[in-house]
Amino acid sequence: MARSFDAVVVGAGLIGLFAAWNLARRGKTVLVAERGTIACGTTGASFAWLNATSKTEPDYHRLNAEGLARHLELARLWGERTMGMGGAGVLTWGEPEATITLDDLAHQALALKDLHYPCLWLDRDELPAFEPRVAFGGMAEGLFAPRDRWLDAPILARHLAREIAAAGGEVREDAPVTAIARNASGAIEGVTVAGQTLACSQVLLAAGPGTPEAIAMAGEEAAALVPVRRVPGLLVTLPADGARTIVNHILYAPDRGNFHIRPMADGSLLLGDDAVDAMIGDGNDPALLPAAVRALLEVAAGHLPDLLVADLLPHARAAVGVRPVPGDGRTIAGALPGIDGLFVAATHSGITLAPLLGELLAGEMIDGSRAPLLANFRPERFASG
Ligand SMILES: Cc1cc2nc3c(=O)[nH]c(=O)nc-3n(C[C@H](O)[C@H](O)[C@H](O)COP(=O)(O)OP(=O)(O)OC[C@H]3O[C@@H](n4cnc5c(N)ncnc54)[C@H](O)[C@@H]3O)c2cc1C
C-alpha cells in the first residue's frame, strides 16, 4: 500500500524547510522531497542579506521586515552561530555623481522613517570611522540600517532538517518529484517521489527557480498562475586565507551594479554586483566566469583599495545562483485556486522571507485560513479576466 502523508513539500530550500518544520511541529505528517541535496538550489548560492532596507513599497517592506523579525526571534532561541547568522547592519552610501545620489538616499531614509524601520544618517566625517577601509568619495554620505543581518543559509537549512526530524517529519534527498496526482474533482491525492507513489492530500511547491516545471506537473491552469523567471547571479567567495575580513558590515555601494560585499561565518568575504551578472549570460557557460570574476574583483578594489586583484584572483571561488523572480517581481505565496490541496511559494528575497512564509503557509495548509499579510501576494493576481 502507498505510504501516506498529510503533506509533501517539494524542495529542501529554506522556504520548503521552514514550511515543513512548521507543519511537523504542529502535528502533521510531512515529507520534504528534494531532488538533489539540502540547500543545493538557490538557497546554497545566495548573497543572503536579511533585509527590509532596500524595499520601500509598504506591503512588501512589511513582509520583509516581518521575515527579518522572525529570523531574529529564532536567533534568540537557537543562537546566531547555529543559524549561520551574523553581521550587525547594512551600510549604503550615496555620492553626487553615483547611481545612488544623495537625494535618492535621503528619499530612502525618509521612506524607512515613515515605515518605522530603524536607520541612521552618517555624514562624510562619520563614514570613514565606520568602515575605515572603504574609499568613500569626498562628498559621500551614508545610511546605516542596524537591524539587517546576513545568513550563511545552508547552515540554517541543515539545522532545520534536524529540527524537522526531531518533530517527526522527514527530509529525503535524491528524491525528485516527477508527478502530482489529482482525483476526479481535481483535488491533490498523491505524488510520485523517486519512482514511488505516495498518498497525500496537500502539496507545497517550494521549488525555487524550478517552479515552472514543478507546477506544470499539476496542470496548465496552475502553471499560468505562477509565472517565474530565472535570473542568474555571480557570487565570489574570497576564502579567509586569501583575504582578511576587511569590512565590518554588509556594504551596498552606490555604483551602477550596486556592488555588495559582506563577511561570512568562517571569516571569508562574499561579493556580488548586478552589472557584472550581465556578463554570465544564462549562467550555464563556465567559460564566461573568469572574466566576470576578474571584473567583480576590479569593482571591489575600486571601493576597497586593500583588495589587490592579482593577489586575490587565485583564491577567488565563483558560484552561480539562479534567482526565482515572479512575473511582477513580487512574492507569490498561497493556495492555487481551483486545485484543492495545492500550495506554492516562489519569490526573490526568499532567504529573508522564508521563516515568515513557512509559518504562514503551514497555517493556511492546516486550518484553511488566509493570512492578511499575504493578501497582495497571492497567485490569483495573475488570473486573466
Ligand atoms: C545571486 C543571488 C543573490 C541573492 N541575494 C539575496 C539576498 O541578499 N537576500 C535574500 O533574501 N534573497 C536573496 N536571493 C534570493 C534567495 O536566495 C531565493 O529567493 C531563495 O533562496 C529561494 O529559496 P527557495 O527555497 O524558494 O528555493 P531553492 O533554494 O532553489 O530550493 C528549491 C529546491 O527545490 C528543489 N526542486 C526543484 N524541483 C524539484 C522536484 N521536481 N523534485 C524535488 N525537488 C525539486 C531544488 O533542487 C531546490 O533544492 C538571492 C539569490 C541569488 C541567486
The ligand as an ORCA input file, in Angstrom:
! r2SCAN-3c Opt
* xyz 0 1
  C      22.957     35.897     -6.503
  C      21.765     35.889     -5.592
  C      21.678     36.793     -4.552
  C      20.561     36.777     -3.710
  N      20.530     37.633     -2.657
  C      19.532     37.565     -1.766
  C      19.570     38.366     -0.604
  O      20.504     39.138     -0.406
  N      18.538     38.248      0.287
  C      17.501     37.380      0.085
  O      16.593     37.305      0.932
  N      17.430     36.603     -1.036
  C      18.421     36.684     -1.953
  N      18.388     35.903     -3.066
  C      17.196     35.098     -3.361
  C      17.084     33.887     -2.470
  O      18.313     33.206     -2.427
  C      15.975     32.963     -3.005
  O      14.757     33.700     -3.060
  C      15.779     31.753     -2.075
  O      16.982     31.031     -1.916
  C      14.711     30.832     -2.649
  O      14.592     29.718     -1.783
  P      13.628     28.524     -2.175
  O      13.569     27.628     -1.012
  O      12.367     29.107     -2.712
  O      14.323     27.873     -3.453
  P      15.644     26.913     -3.583
  O      16.654     27.208     -2.550
  O      16.068     26.996     -5.013
  O      15.049     25.494     -3.271
  C      14.229     24.809     -4.185
  C      14.619     23.356     -4.134
  O      13.658     22.610     -4.863
  C      14.316     21.510     -5.454
  N      13.441     21.017     -6.526
  C      13.008     21.665     -7.632
  N      12.200     20.868     -8.359
  C      12.098     19.690     -7.681
  C      11.400     18.463     -7.930
  N      10.628     18.282     -9.020
  N      11.533     17.461     -7.013
  C      12.290     17.623     -5.889
  N      12.987     18.750     -5.638
  C      12.893     19.770     -6.514
  C      15.633     22.111     -5.931
  O      16.631     21.115     -6.127
  C      15.962     23.072     -4.795
  O      16.832     22.492     -3.823
  C      19.498     35.859     -3.928
  C      19.601     34.931     -4.969
  C      20.713     34.943     -5.788
  C      20.829     33.927     -6.883
*
